[in-house]
Structures are given as C-alpha cells and as structure tokens.
Amino acid sequence: MTKILPPEAVASLDLMNPPFGFLDDPFPFYDALLAHAPVLPQADGSILLSRHADLDRIYRDTTLYSSDKKAAFGPKFGVGSPLFEHHTTSLVFSDPPLHTRVRKIMTSALTPRAIAKMEPGLIATVDHLLDALADKSQMDLIEDFASTIPIQIIGNLLDVPMEERGPLRDWSLAILGALEPTLTDEQLMTGHKAVEDFKSYLEDLVARRRATPGDVETDVLTRLINGEGPDEQLSEIELLQNCIFILNAGHETTTNLIGNGLALLDDHPEQRRRLRDDPALLNPAIEEILRVRSPNQLGNRETTVEIELDGAIVPAGTNLHLCIGAANRDPTVFDDPTRFDIARKPNRHLAFAGGPHVCVGLTLARMEGRIAIGRLLERFPNYRVQPGRISSGRIRFRGYAALPAQMN
C-alpha cells in the first residue's frame, strides 16, 4: 500500500506556484488530492478537480461546461496576440459551431480505413529509424526515436514536403509550452513567434495545395481546404490555426506516449519480460502506459452557469482544471492504481479526455505507440535507460526531454 501524503501537503497546492518536487514527481500529490482535496480552490479563483467521476461527467456535459478559453487566455496571452488567436481558434479550445465543423472534417479524414492505410508507412518509418540505430550502442530514445515518428506521420497527413519538416518540432514545443500555468517573458515571446512563423509557412503551403490539390482520401490539408460542403468551409484563419493544432496535438503527446512507455517498461523489468513473452499484451500495455503516465496531465473547462461542487457554489465563468493524471489513479475506479500492470482490465483511463471532445486522433496515437514500442522492443529487447534522463519540466504535458539508453 502506497503511503499517502498528509492533508497539509496539498491543502494549499497551487498550480501557479507548485510545491517542491511536484514538477519532477506529481503523483504522490495526485494521490493526496484524491484522498484529501478532490475539489481544491486555487488562489486565482479557479478550481482543481481530480476525481475520475467528476472529470468524466464534465467532459460529457457541453451545456454546463464550455471549452472556449477566450476569457482565460485574454489576460494570459493578450487579446489578439498570435498565441491568443491560435489557442482560441483550434479545435480543442472551441465550442460549436466551429468545433463541430472542424471535427467533422478531421474525423472524415481519420476513419479506421484511412488509418489502416497508414500502418505500412508507419512500420517502414519505425524500421528505418531502428535500422539507423542498429550500429549504435548509445542513443537518446526521445531525440533519436520517439520525437521523430509523429513528426513524420503528421507531416504525411498534411503532405508536408520532407525537406520542409525541420522546424515543425520546435514550433510545436513552443506553442504547446505556452499552455503551462506560468510562463516567463521569454517563453511567451518564443510562443508568439512560433505561431507567426508556422502561420507564414502554412500560408505558402496552402497556396501551393490550392493550386495543386492532393488526394482527398489521404491528404488532410486538402480536405480541410475543401471543407465538407459550402456551409462548412473554414475561414483562412480557422484553416491555418487548425493545421497548427493537428501537428501540435499529434506531436508532443505521441512523443510522450512512446518515451513514457519505454521508460516505464525499463523501470518495471518484470512487466517488460511479460510483454516480450506475450506480444499479445501490447495493446493493453499501451492503455496502461496512457493511464499511468498520461501524456496530457491537465484539461480545462469553464462553467457556463452557477453550479455546485462538493457543496460549494461555483460561479459561472469559473475555470476548472481537470487533473487527468490524478483521475487515472482514482482508487474508486482502478484496483491498486499505483501499480503498473500491462494486462490491466478494465482500464477506463481518461488520457484522451471524453465526450464530444474526446481526442480525434486517439486511434492513430494508439497505433503509433503500439508499432514504435513493439518494434523497438523486438529489435532491442535488452535496451536499458541510462542515468541522465531529463524531464520536460512541464505540468500540463508529461514526458522526457532526454532519455539516454544503452541499446545492446
């Protein structure tokens, strides 16, 4: 039985000023939140929620809880700024009708049949990376492997020319990094510039694609340009910002899924042996990785009317922090929740959120994780993570900036 921190350890926990140790290892704090303060007011008037049932209910209710973040992002980024324009126009932080129009186009492009068509190309990409690493005894599992895969897959989805993909990762990291609870002036400036540079590049790419459309069956950018009929055409800003969203949403989260999974399997050698002995466990192993080290640790909603939470009245317009990382450890839902069990069943984790905003790319992300982790484990069954792993240092997104490994 894991010992839970006392109530005072989380009584005043503030995401804007997290306690010592939280960035490196938030999980003991999550367990204490669940035990002592599952509904925790924050100093800025927002509320931190950690129970699985609360998150699940809120994700499904688009009437009482809005995804629109204009009110929250205005003071954070500056109304009209590049980051404000991006994060208030992209799919994840929008309500209908924009959310409905964009999601319909994306889901029509990411059907099971379309994703199945991507699998041979994904396998070839992963095998090519592993071939290049065959003669190396040392590698960085993030830089040399995990971060490269989603850039290529999303690049293929938007049909970005191979020679133009170089800046995509840095742009993505800067834009998503701006979603952290607190930012330095330098991080804010870097994020604004990344949006501007990305938009400038996409304006040129879109102009080229309008002149020479791609195959609507496989080219998501051509589908976004065409819309799903004249009534569901995206404006130029909606088009550009949701192209940025597709890359960002599919990049860091999938990189984290792969990196977190490889680290967890190394940290739990008995589970790695179990997976090597029974490759049929790969699918449930991916689900357990998503639960134990969810790439996205926090979601947000805003109350549209006055509501009651745990007997307290919460005004309309209150920002709710939905702690996915904690909800995935809720003992009322998961048996022995701190244990990493690659055969766990059932596994009702919330790594992909839920309701109408459930991650549109969840099937693709699962496939990328399954193929990347499965084929690396098959090729390098005795890889070992070495001292020197570096956390990304983020609260919202959980992953590694570096994960050095001995491969043979």
C-alpha positions in Angstrom: 0.0 0.0 0.0 1.4 3.4 -1.1 1.7 5.8 1.8 -0.4 9.0 1.1 0.9 12.4 1.9 -0.9 14.2 4.8 -3.7 16.7 4.1 -1.4 19.7 4.7 0.8 18.6 1.7 -2.0 19.6 -0.7 -4.3 21.9 1.3 -2.7 25.0 -0.4 -1.4 23.3 -3.6 -1.4 26.0 -6.3 -0.7 25.1 -10.0 0.7 28.6 -10.5 3.3 28.0 -7.7 3.6 24.3 -7.4 5.2 22.8 -4.3 8.8 21.5 -4.2 9.0 18.2 -6.0 5.8 18.5 -7.9 7.3 19.0 -11.4 9.6 16.0 -11.0 7.1 13.7 -9.4 3.5 14.9 -9.2 2.0 11.5 -8.5 2.2 11.5 -4.7 0.5 14.9 -4.7 -2.2 13.5 -7.0 -2.9 10.6 -4.6 -3.2 13.1 -1.7 -5.5 15.3 -3.7 -7.8 12.3 -4.3 -7.7 11.4 -0.7 -8.0 14.8 0.9 -8.9 17.6 -1.5 -10.6 16.3 -4.8 -12.1 19.7 -5.3 -9.4 22.3 -4.5 -9.9 26.1 -4.9 -6.9 27.9 -6.4 -5.6 31.3 -5.5 -6.8 32.8 -8.7 -10.4 31.7 -8.3 -10.1 28.6 -10.5 -10.7 25.1 -9.1 -8.6 21.9 -9.4 -10.5 18.7 -9.8 -9.0 15.2 -9.5 -11.8 12.6 -9.2 -12.5 10.4 -12.2 -16.2 10.7 -11.8 -16.1 14.5 -11.8 -13.9 14.6 -14.9 -15.9 12.0 -16.8 -19.2 13.9 -16.1 -17.7 17.3 -17.0 -16.2 16.0 -20.3 -19.6 14.7 -21.3 -21.6 17.8 -20.5 -21.2 20.6 -23.0 -24.1 22.6 -21.6 -22.8 23.4 -18.2 -19.1 23.3 -19.1 -17.5 25.2 -22.1 -14.2 24.5 -23.8 -14.0 28.1 -25.0 -11.0 29.8 -23.4 -11.2 33.4 -24.6 -11.8 34.7 -21.1 -8.9 32.8 -19.6 -6.4 33.3 -22.5 -7.0 37.1 -22.9 -5.1 38.0 -19.8 -2.6 35.2 -20.3 -1.6 35.9 -23.9 -3.0 39.3 -24.7 -6.2 39.6 -26.8 -5.4 39.5 -30.5 -1.9 38.1 -29.9 -0.6 35.2 -32.0 -0.9 32.7 -29.2 -4.4 34.0 -28.3 -5.6 33.7 -31.9 -4.2 30.2 -32.2 -5.4 28.7 -28.9 -8.9 30.2 -29.2 -9.4 29.1 -32.8 -8.1 25.5 -32.6 -10.3 22.5 -32.2 -9.5 21.7 -28.5 -10.5 25.1 -27.1 -13.6 25.8 -29.2 -17.3 25.1 -28.8 -19.9 24.6 -31.6 -20.3 25.6 -34.4 -16.5 25.8 -35.0 -15.7 22.7 -33.1 -18.4 20.8 -35.0 -17.2 21.9 -38.4 -13.6 21.2 -37.8 -14.1 17.9 -36.0 -16.3 16.6 -38.8 -13.6 17.2 -41.4 -10.9 15.6 -39.3 -12.9 12.6 -38.4 -13.8 12.1 -42.0 -10.1 12.0 -42.8 -9.1 9.7 -39.9 -11.5 6.8 -40.5 -10.4 3.3 -39.5 -9.9 2.6 -43.1 -7.7 5.6 -43.7 -5.6 4.9 -40.5 -5.2 1.2 -41.6 -3.7 2.6 -44.9 -1.1 4.5 -42.8 0.1 1.4 -41.0 2.6 0.1 -43.6 4.1 3.6 -44.0 4.4 3.9 -40.2 6.1 0.5 -39.9 8.5 1.5 -42.6 9.3 4.8 -40.8 9.9 3.0 -37.5 12.0 0.2 -39.1 14.1 2.8 -41.0 14.8 4.6 -37.7 15.7 1.3 -36.0 18.0 0.3 -38.9 19.9 3.6 -38.5 20.4 2.8 -34.8 21.5 -0.8 -35.2 25.2 0.1 -35.0 24.8 2.5 -32.1 25.4 1.3 -28.6 24.0 4.6 -27.1 21.1 6.7 -28.2 18.6 9.2 -26.9 15.2 7.5 -27.1 13.5 10.9 -27.4 15.7 12.8 -29.9 16.7 9.7 -32.0 13.4 7.9 -31.9 10.2 9.0 -30.2 10.1 12.6 -31.4 10.8 11.7 -35.0 7.9 9.3 -35.5 4.9 11.7 -35.0 6.5 14.5 -37.0 6.8 12.2 -40.0 3.2 10.8 -39.6 1.6 14.2 -39.2 3.8 15.6 -41.9 2.4 12.8 -44.1 -1.1 13.6 -43.1 -0.7 17.2 -44.2 1.6 16.1 -47.1 4.4 18.5 -45.9 7.4 18.0 -48.2 10.1 16.0 -46.3 12.7 18.8 -46.7 10.4 21.3 -45.1 9.7 19.4 -41.8 12.8 20.6 -39.9 11.2 23.5 -37.9 7.9 21.7 -37.1 9.0 20.2 -33.8 10.4 23.4 -32.3 7.3 25.3 -33.3 5.1 22.7 -31.7 7.1 22.6 -28.4 7.0 26.4 -28.2 3.2 26.7 -28.9 2.2 23.9 -26.5 4.6 25.1 -23.9 2.7 28.3 -23.7 -0.2 26.3 -22.2 1.7 25.8 -18.9 0.2 27.6 -15.9 3.0 30.1 -15.6 5.3 31.5 -18.3 8.4 33.6 -18.5 8.5 36.6 -20.8 11.0 34.6 -23.0 8.6 31.6 -23.2 5.7 33.9 -24.2 7.8 35.7 -26.8 9.0 32.3 -28.3 5.5 31.0 -28.4 4.2 34.1 -30.2 7.0 33.9 -32.8 6.4 30.2 -33.3 2.7 30.8 -34.2 3.7 33.6 -36.6 6.4 31.5 -38.3 4.2 28.5 -38.5 1.3 30.5 -40.0 3.6 32.1 -42.5 4.9 28.7 -43.6 1.3 27.3 -43.8 0.1 30.3 -45.9 2.6 29.3 -48.6 1.8 25.5 -48.2 -2.0 26.2 -48.5 -1.5 28.3 -51.6 0.5 25.5 -53.2 -2.1 23.0 -52.2 -5.0 25.1 -53.6 -3.1 25.2 -56.9 -2.4 21.5 -56.9 -4.9 19.6 -54.6 -3.9 16.3 -53.1 -5.8 13.1 -52.8 -8.8 13.8 -50.6 -8.6 10.2 -49.3 -5.2 10.7 -47.7 -4.4 14.4 -47.7 -6.0 16.0 -44.6 -4.9 19.5 -45.7 -6.8 19.2 -49.0 -9.9 18.0 -47.0 -9.6 21.0 -44.7 -9.3 23.4 -47.6 -12.3 21.9 -49.3 -14.4 21.6 -46.2 -17.4 19.3 -46.1 -19.6 21.4 -48.4 -20.1 25.1 -48.9 -21.8 25.6 -45.5 -18.8 24.0 -43.6 -16.0 25.8 -45.3 -13.3 27.0 -42.9 -12.1 30.6 -42.9 -8.4 31.2 -43.7 -7.6 31.7 -40.0 -9.6 28.7 -38.9 -7.8 26.6 -41.6 -4.3 27.8 -40.7 -4.7 27.5 -36.9 -6.2 24.0 -37.1 -3.4 22.8 -39.3 -1.1 24.0 -36.5 -3.3 22.2 -34.0 -3.1 18.9 -35.9 0.7 19.0 -35.8 0.8 20.1 -32.1 -1.8 17.7 -30.9 -0.2 14.7 -32.7 3.4 15.6 -31.9 4.2 16.1 -28.3 1.5 13.8 -26.9 2.6 10.9 -29.1 6.3 11.6 -28.4 5.5 11.4 -24.7 3.4 8.2 -25.1 6.4 6.4 -26.7 9.0 7.9 -24.4 7.0 7.3 -21.2 6.2 3.8 -22.3 9.9 2.9 -23.0 10.9 4.4 -19.6 8.1 2.6 -17.7 9.0 -0.8 -19.2 12.6 -0.3 -18.3 11.6 0.8 -14.7 9.4 -2.4 -14.4 11.5 -5.2 -15.8 9.0 -7.9 -14.8 6.4 -6.2 -17.0 8.8 -5.9 -19.9 9.6 -9.6 -19.6 5.9 -10.3 -19.5 5.4 -8.3 -22.7 8.3 -9.9 -24.5 7.0 -13.4 -23.6 3.5 -12.5 -24.8 3.3 -9.8 -27.6 -0.5 -10.1 -27.5 -0.3 -7.9 -24.4 0.9 -4.9 -26.5 -2.5 -3.3 -26.9 -3.4 -3.4 -23.2 0.2 -2.3 -22.4 -0.4 0.9 -24.4 -3.6 1.6 -22.5 -1.7 1.1 -19.2 1.1 3.4 -20.3 -1.6 6.0 -21.1 -3.2 5.6 -17.7 0.0 5.6 -15.6 1.9 8.4 -17.5 -0.8 10.2 -19.4 1.0 12.4 -22.0 -1.5 15.2 -21.2 -1.9 15.6 -17.4 -4.4 18.5 -17.3 -7.5 19.6 -19.2 -9.7 22.6 -18.7 -13.4 23.7 -18.8 -15.2 26.8 -17.9 -18.6 26.8 -16.1 -21.4 28.4 -18.2 -23.8 28.8 -15.2 -23.6 28.8 -11.5 -23.1 25.2 -10.3 -22.5 23.3 -7.0 -19.3 21.2 -6.5 -19.0 19.3 -3.2 -21.5 21.6 -1.5 -19.7 24.8 -2.6 -21.4 27.3 -5.1 -19.2 27.9 -8.1 -20.0 31.0 -10.2 -20.5 31.0 -13.9 -17.2 31.7 -15.8 -15.0 29.7 -13.3 -12.0 28.0 -14.8 -11.8 24.3 -13.9 -8.5 22.4 -14.1 -9.3 18.8 -14.8 -6.4 16.7 -13.4 -6.3 13.7 -15.8 -3.1 12.4 -14.2 -4.9 12.2 -10.8 -8.2 10.8 -12.2 -6.2 8.0 -13.8 -5.1 6.9 -10.3 -8.6 7.1 -8.7 -8.9 4.1 -6.4 -12.7 4.1 -6.8 -12.2 3.2 -10.5 -8.8 1.4 -10.6 -7.8 -1.5 -8.5 -4.4 -0.9 -6.9 -4.0 2.2 -9.0 -0.3 2.9 -8.3 0.7 -0.5 -9.8 1.9 -0.6 -13.4 0.1 -3.7 -14.9 0.2 -4.2 -18.6 -2.7 -6.6 -18.6 -5.0 -4.3 -16.5 -8.7 -4.8 -17.4 -10.9 -2.9 -17.3 -8.9 0.3 -17.9 -11.2 3.3 -18.2 -8.5 5.9 -18.2 -9.1 9.5 -19.4 -5.8 10.1 -21.3 -7.8 11.0 -24.4 -10.4 13.1 -22.4 -14.0 12.2 -23.2 -17.4 13.2 -24.5 -17.7 15.3 -27.7 -14.1 16.5 -27.3 -12.5 13.0 -27.0 -9.2 13.1 -28.9 -9.9 12.9 -32.6 -6.6 11.2 -33.2 -6.8 8.5 -30.5 -6.7 5.6 -32.9 -3.7 6.9 -34.8 -1.9 7.7 -31.5 -2.5 4.2 -30.2 -1.2 2.7 -33.5 1.9 4.8 -33.4 2.6 3.8 -29.8 1.9 0.1 -30.5 4.2 0.0 -33.5 7.0 2.1 -32.1 7.3 0.4 -28.7 6.6 -3.1 -30.1 9.2 -3.0 -32.9 11.8 -1.4 -30.7 11.3 -4.0 -28.0 11.5 -6.7 -30.7 14.8 -5.3 -32.2 16.4 -4.2 -28.9 14.9 -6.5 -26.2 17.7 -5.7 -23.7 17.7 -1.9 -24.0 18.5 -0.1 -20.8 17.7 3.5 -19.9 20.8 5.1 -18.5 21.3 7.8 -15.8 20.7 11.3 -17.1 17.1 11.2 -18.1 15.7 14.7 -18.2 12.0 15.5 -17.6 10.3 18.0 -19.9 9.7 20.1 -16.7 6.1 20.7 -17.6 2.9 20.5 -15.5 0.4 20.0 -18.3 2.3 17.7 -20.6 4.2 14.7 -19.0 7.3 13.4 -20.8 11.0 13.5 -21.2 13.3 16.0 -22.9 16.0 13.4 -22.9 16.1 9.6 -22.3 19.6 8.2 -22.8 19.7 4.5 -23.4 22.1 1.6 -23.9 20.7 -0.5 -26.8 22.8 -3.7 -26.8 
